[in-house]
Each structure stands twice: as C-alpha cells, then as structure tokens.
Amino acid sequence: MTLASQMIRHSQKLKNTQNVVWHKPADLARYLSKDIKPAVGTRDVLSRSYCCGFIEKINQDSSSSGRRFWIKTNSSTCSRKTTGRAIPFSNMNTEHALGCAWSIQRRHFSASSDLPTHQPIGMPSLSPTMTEGNIARWLKKEGDKVSPGEVLCEVETDKATVEMECMEEGYIAKIIHGDGSKDIKVGEIIAITVEEESDIEKFKDYKVSESSAEPSEVKKPAEPVPPTKEEKAPTAVSVPEVPKTEEVSRSEDRIFSSPLARKLAEDNKVPLSSIKGTGPDGRILKADVEDYLASKTKGVPAQAAKDSAAAQTLDYVDIPNSQIRKVTASRLLLSKQTIPHYYLTVDTRVDKLMMLRNELNSIQESSGGKRISVNDLVIKAAALALRKVPQCNSSWMNDFIRQYNNVNINVAVQTDNGLFVPVIRDADKKGLSAIAEEVKIVAQKAKENSLKPQDYEGGTFTVSNLGGPFGVKQFCAIVNPPQSAILAVGSAERRVLPGAGPDQYEFGSFMSATLSCDHRVIDGAIGAEWLKAFKGYIENPHSMLL
C-alpha cells in the first residue's frame, strides 16, 4: 500500500500532520499506519523561515496529477500569514518533501530544556556478526577533551577486543556504561559528548531515557487528542489474550477430560482438578488418572523429595560465556543444522616431511629465523592443493557458487577465552619461513585477545590441527561458514610396513587427515581430488619449494 493510500484511509489524522512533518518520513508512515502518534520533540530544531519554505515546497510539489490532500497551516508556526490557507499535499511528491525536511544535519537535543546540545555515542558494530559487546575499559574519563582518531575505549566484540576511536571533537560529559559493562546491544548509548567544556557539569546526573535508548520505538502520547464531531475516532482493534493451555483445560466451568478418565476418577474418588492432563490442550486422559493412582500407591512424592535433596548436594560452579564462545556456538550450530557435511580421510606418510623440516630448522637456527612446525608445512600443502583444485576454495551463495582467487587459510587456535581462527592471507604465495612467522604472531594475539578484524576476516579455508599439540589420532571438524571445507589433522604414528622379502619389514610414520566438505559446493570426487593433491605435497614435500 502506497503512502497516499494510507493517507486516504487515515485522513482524519491529517489535522496533526503539522507536528508530524518535523520528524523523519519513517515516523510519518508509522503515524499514518497505526493509531498512535510519533513522539514530538522541540520544534526549534528547524528555523521558522525553513518551516515556511517547507510548506511552500509541499505546495509546489503537489502540482502533480492524482488525489490531493489539504493541510491547514497555523500562523503561530510560520512568520507569514497562512491562517486558513489550504496547502495541497500530493500523493506523488509527499515522500520527497518529507525527505527534504529531514535532510538537515542536526545534533541530538535533550527532551529537557535545561540540557544543552549533546551528541550520544552508541555501541558500534565492530564485526559482521556482532549484536552486542562488552566495555573492557575506558581510556578516556568524564571531562576529558577528545579529538577525531583518539581511542575512547576498548570494546570486547564477538571476535576480539577492539579499540573504539572518536569521530568528532568535543568533551566527554557522561559515561553511561563504565569499565566491565557487559551485553550492551549494538546502537545502545554508552557515552555523551558536548562541544563546550562548560556544559559538562550539566550532565552530572544525566540518565538515558527509554526513548533515547531505543530511538526506533515510538511512544504513545500522554493525552490523545479527541476526535471532532465531523470525524469518527478510529476503532482500536484489541487482540484477545490467548490463555495458557492449563488455564483453558482447567476453566471454572469445566475440566476437559475423556469419558474413560472421568469414569476411572469417579470410581477411585479422585478429583480431576488434582490431575495434570497430557492430552491435546491439557485434556486429562485415562493414562493420566492411572499414573496419578500409581504415584499415590508407590509414594512417588517422597521419592521425588529425596531426589531433590540429592540434587541440592551437587557441587558445581557456573562459568559465564565469553562473547567469542557465544558466537562460536551459534555459528557451529547453524553449520551443523544447515550444511550437508560429508567426510573424507586419508593417511599420509610423513617421513620425508619430517626430514625436510629438520633440514629447514637447521638453516633457520643458523640465520636466527623462527622454527618451522609440521602445522606450517600442512598450511602450505593445503594452500597449494587449493590452487590446484580451486573448486574447494569456494562458498555457497544460494543462487551461485563463489570461487575465490585468493587462498586465505584460517588456523584454529584454542585460548582460555574460546576458539579463534586468525587468517594467513595468500598462503599459497608465501614461503614456509613467512608462514611460520605469521602463524606465531596471530596465535599470540589470539591468546592475548587482541586480534583486529583484519586478523580473522576473509578466510576461504580452515585448518584445525589436534594431532601435534594434543595427540589426537583422527577427528572430523565442523565446516566454518561461509567456507565450504575444513581440514582436520591428527597426530603421526609409527607403523610396521612389509618389506620386499617375506621376513623383511620397515617402519614408517603416518598422519591422518580428514576433509569435511559442504556437499552443496564440493562433490565427493572433487573432495577426493583435493585430498590426493594434498597427500602428494605432504609425501613429496620438496615439491612445495618449487
């Protein structure tokens, strides 16, 4: 339904449009579509001269063809003599005119006249998945002067702790949420700034009102304007409250039960009101009466009291969830519920890989470089395999499959705060020494909870290694959306292999690797092809240096 048709249906409200036009177009649409009025603030935010210009703009724009509406202006609002003047309100240009009224940039004004101009600072969205955050600590205090680019506070997001910078020059008049404040929703006001230092004292006892905390909600007026004789007040449609199931089934007039249940209850002189029904809408069934009689004879209430006393003796501690743990839980739950997983496992012989690693570490130690781990070699092999089989370096986008040209490998890092996955960008183009250096840097940042968004965003494939640090032989990892695959690496174990002769044998070290795939993107043959390429790089590691 267009804005014009809404105005036709609710034309009786147009007598108050003079107050509505001071607010953004969304408020007017809401005003005309519901039986409530938008909250009207001070009209001094626009000058009187602009008011007249705005009314004239509506008059000019309403010359289009179509149904017109008329707004009576008041001489107390405009400096010109417009009393009794009818202004056409065209259905073609109304939205444009109202948009012009809100296009003037202005600061926030308090609902109280004794407070000066001030600017609220809301909780920013510092990551794509952030819905709420915590204030780790404030680097500025009330009364401090701030300039653009200065760090105001440290915010704990769903990914890491990020510094929040100031956008405008001014003074911090009031800090609403102090150090350690938790579960602050995105957009919620956390501080107030003013332009003049002398205005700080006026915000000493300032408290955020509900309307300021939730600007999108519209309050009902305290005293609604009664309709005139010519107009009929719109009828308020009340939605009847649906009573709970138990209340429906146990109304004062009747208790719903089956005939067999009533007969059995009467024979055993059991009041139906003492029995809880398990049927549709709380209906009491025969089985409910039988269960009640059985519980009476066996003394179940006494046993339940014993069980409750035993439960109270349990010793436990409740550990609050961090933001990263909450987001990890929700994303992995979404992954398991919506992504069709399948798993492919291979055993790769790593004798040559270990020999190459020892040789490279000898060179690194002599040159003062970082030691290269087996995980660094796995990251390099996975990146080169993605370059060879780019179908696995893709994401499901509902209407199409997005195949990435960059090979950015996320590395799973376990910390005390939860699981982090910092990214190694363009891993296929970097040397082993550079990968080893970068992995150690981002892993340390993850443990210190100081990762920046650029440190963990933009990954196209994930590697999770539980073999080296924990000795896990083999496991299946959950796909990290929007990626389509994740590699789970187990530990290496020595095995006995048959030799050339009947009594000959040799030893070899094998490492298990399991690829979890999104079947919407990666078919089974494609996943097997990627694992074949990965195994080739692991068993012939010198090919990674070419």
Secondary structure, 3 states (H helix, E strand, C coil): CCHHHHHHHCHHHHHHHHHHCCCCHHHHHHHHHCCCCCCCCCHHHCCHHHHHHHHHHHHHHCCCCCCEEEEECCCCCCCCCCCCCEEEEECCCHHHHHHHHHCCCCCECCCCCCCCCEEEEECCCCCCCCCEEEEEEECCCCCCEECCCCEEEEEECCCCEEEEECCCCEEEEEECCCCCCCCEECCCEEEEEECCHHHHHHHCCCCCCHHHHCCCCCCCCCCCCCCCCCCCCCCCCCCCCCCCHHHHHECCCCECECHHHHHHHHHCCCCHHHCCCCCHHHCECHHHHHHHHHHHHHCHHHHHHHHHHHHHCCCCCCCCCCHHHHHHHHHHHHHHHHCCEEEEEEEEECHHHHHHHHHHHHHHHHHCCCCCCHHHHHHHHHHHHHHHCHHHCEEECCCCEEECCCCCEEECEEECCEEECCEECCHHHCCHHHHHHHHHHHHHHHHCCCCCHHHHCCCCEEEEECCCCCCCCCCCCCCCCCECEEEEEEEEEEEEEECCCCCCEEEEEEEEEEEEEECCCCCHHHHHHHHHHHHHHHHCHHHHHC
